[in-house]
């Protein structure tokens, strides 16, 4: 390749890269987002309205009433604890690329330093309609002596929260578009089926209980986390994916615990084999008198 040809090639490559970046940026800017308050509380609805306004410079924010109508038509009893399939169905019903679920409350708190004070908080769940995953979770709060002052401090956090969500979703959008299909693996056979004869599922050598996080404890969170794991024929974990998410650090608690365990591979007729397994963990606040 001579010098002139090389220069033309470089200019052409740069032009194509520029087109790709411009196309992605334009496509990202057209992403549709619904911001919803499942608990319908006044503070939650005010927070979602302000958050939607802040995000409107980067996304197309869907009308509140239309998004909420589609969301509530799905009638999920645990809107902050959805499976991937449930979340994808909700996203399809709304007709959005992402939807945000917000729960906000104003609470009375006590401490040795402050005595009685007010805390306004918002838990924000950002969900991909493409995958159903909880792609971003954030907890923000404001504290003050009076309720309205705590609310004001909470609302002051929205600008930074909006910027963080926008930045995170740019990465999520690229990653999901480039994600490869997961490897096909055998799953646990049905009980009493021919495949279940002389079969042993993957098992940890020692079971470890995922910790109930401090954040979940402080806000009395009850949730179920389902995780899918791929275990190869040597007992090595190849992949993990949260199939039902909960936020409050519980998803990360489960994944970290799974990876800390040493596993015995699945076995059929004395032969080790790779397998995909779904595990479930239930979390509930236990008061000292209940222990």
N, C-alpha and C positions, 0 to 999 in steps of 0.2 A: 504494500500500500504506500503510494507516494505521499508527500507532504500535503498537497492540495486535496487529495482524496480523503486523507485522514482528518483534515480540518472540516470538510463537508460532512463526514460521518459524525464527528463530535457535535457539530451544530445541529445535525438531524436528530441525534440521540437526545441532546438537551431540549430540543423542541418537543419531541415526543414525551419526555419526562414532564415537561411543563404542562402539556395537555392533560396528562394523567393526573397530575396534582390539581390542576384547575377543575377537572371533571369531578375528582373526589371532593374538593372543597365545596363545589356547587351542589353536589349530591348531598353532602353532609348538612349544608345549610337548609336543604329542603326536608330534612328529617322531621317527621311529625311526632310530637310529644303530647301526651295527655297528663295533666297533673290532677290527682284525685285525693280526696279526703274520705276514706271509707267509713270513719266513725262519725262523719257529718257534724263534728263539734264546731262551735264558732271559731275557736282559735285555730283549729286545723284548716278550716276553709279560708280564713284570712291569710294564713301562712301560704297555702297553695296558690292563692291569687297573687300574692306578692312574688312568690318564687316563679310562677309562670310569667309574670311581667319581666322579671330579671332575665329569664331564659329566652325571651322572645327575640332578642337581638341575634341569637345564634340558631334558633330553631323555629319551626312553625308550630305554635301552640294551639291545640285543638280547643274548641269551645267547651267550657266547663260542663255545661248541662248535658251536651251530647256525649262527652266522655264518661261522665258519671252515669248516665242512663244506660249506656252500653256495659259499663262495669257492673252495675248492680243487677243487670239482667242475668248475669252469670251465677248469681246467688251463692257465692262462696262463704262458708261460715268462718273461715280463718284467712282473711284477705292478706294478712302480713306473714303468712306461712304457707306459701303456694308451692305446688310441684311444678316442674318445667312444663308439663303438658297443660296444666291449668292456666299457667301464665301465658303460654302461647295462644291458648283459646281466648283469653281475655284480650290480648293484643289484637287478635284477628277480629274480635267483636267490635273493638273500638276503632280499628283501622289506623293504628299508629305504629311507628317504628320502636318507640320506647314509651313506657308509662311510669309515672312516679306516684308512689303511694306515700301519703304523709299522715303521721299521727302526732298531734301536738296537744300538750296539756299544761295547765298552770297548777302547781302543787304547793302546799305548805310544807316547808322543811324545817328541821331543827338541828342546831349544832352547838357545841360548847363555845365556839368563837362568836357566832352570829345570833345565837338564841333562835328566835323564830324569824323566818324569812320566806320569800316566795321564789319559786323556780319555774320558769317557763322553758319547756323543751320541745324539740321536734325530732322525730325519727324519720328519716327520708330513705325510701327504698326506690332504687332506679332499676327498672326491669327491661330487658331486651325482648321485644315481641318475636324476634327471629328465633332466639334460642330458648326463651323462657327463663334465662338465668338472672339472678340478682347480680348485676354487673357493678353496682356501686351502692354502698350503704354509709350513711353519715348520721351522727347524732350531734345536734347543736343545742345550746341552752343559754339562758340569761338568768341572772340572779339579782334580786333587789329586795328592798324592804316592802315594796308595794307591788301588787299584781300588774298594774299598767306599766310600771317601770321595768319589771321583769320581761313583760311582753315586748316592750320597746327594744330592750337589749337583744332579745331573741331575733326580732326582725332586722336588727343591725347586722346579723350574721349572714343574711341572705345574699348580699352582693358577692362575698367571698365564696359562699357555697355554690352559687350559680356558676362562677368561673371554674370552680373545681369540677363540677358536673360536666361542663362543656369540654374541658380538657380531657377528662376521663373518657367521655363518649367518642371522642376522635380516635383514641387508641382502640376502644372496644369495636368501633365500626370497622377499622382496618383488620383487626384480628379475626373477627367473625367472618368477614368476606374471604379471608385467606385460610380459614380453618379447614383442615383435611378431615374427611369422614373417619369416624372411629373404627378401629379394627374389628372385624367380625370374630366374636368368640362365643363358645358354648356357654349357655347360662344354666342355672340350677334346674335339674329335671323335675317334672311334676312327680309328686309322691305316688308310689305304686306303678309308675310307668316303667317300661322295659329299660329305659336309660338309667333309672334309679337303682337297678339291681347291682349289687357290689360296688356302689358308689359312695365316696366320702367327699364332702364339700371342703373348700379351703377353710382352714381354721387357724386362729392365732395360737401360738404356744402359751401365751399368757394374755388374758383379756384385761384391757385398761379402760376405765370409764372416763369418757370425755368430761372435763371440768365444766360446771355450770358457771358462766362468767360473772364477774362482779356487776357489769352493766345489766345483764339479764336479771340478776338478783335485786338490784336497786329498783328496777321497774317491774318486778313481779311477772316476768315473761314466762308464758307456758307455750312450748312449741315442740314440733317434731322435726328432726333433721334426717333426711334420707341421703345416703351416699352410695354411689356405684363405684366398685373397685374392680380392676383387672389384675388378677394374680397369675403369674406365669408358672410353668412346670417346675420351677425351682423354689417357688414361694415368694419371689420378688414382686412387689407391686409396680405395675407398669403405668397405671393411670388411675386417677380418682376424679370423680365429678359429683358435685352436690346436686341431687335430683329433687330434693325439697328443701328450700332455704328458709332461714328464720331471722337473720340479722343479729345484732347485739353480740357479735363475736362468736356465736354458737357454731356457725358453719366452719369457721377457722379452727375452733376447738375440736370439732369432730375430725376434720382432715388431719390436723397435727397429731391427734391421738392414733388414728389409723396408721399413719406412717411411722409411729414409734414402735408399733407391734412387729414382732417377727412372725411370719406366716408359714404354715404348712400347706403345700399345694393340694389341689383337688386330686382325687385318685379314683380310677375305675379299673377293676380287675388287676390291681397291683401296679398299674401304670399311671404315672403322674401326668396331668394335663392342665393346660391353661384354662382359666374360667373367669367369667364376669359374675359378680355377686352384688346384690343390693342389701345394704345394712341400714337399720333404723335405730335412732336414738331419741328418746323422749325426755324432755327437760321440763322441770316444774320446781318452783320455789318451795323449799322445805323449811318451815320455821323450826327453831330449836326444840320446841315442845313436841314436834312431830317426828323428831329423829330417834 
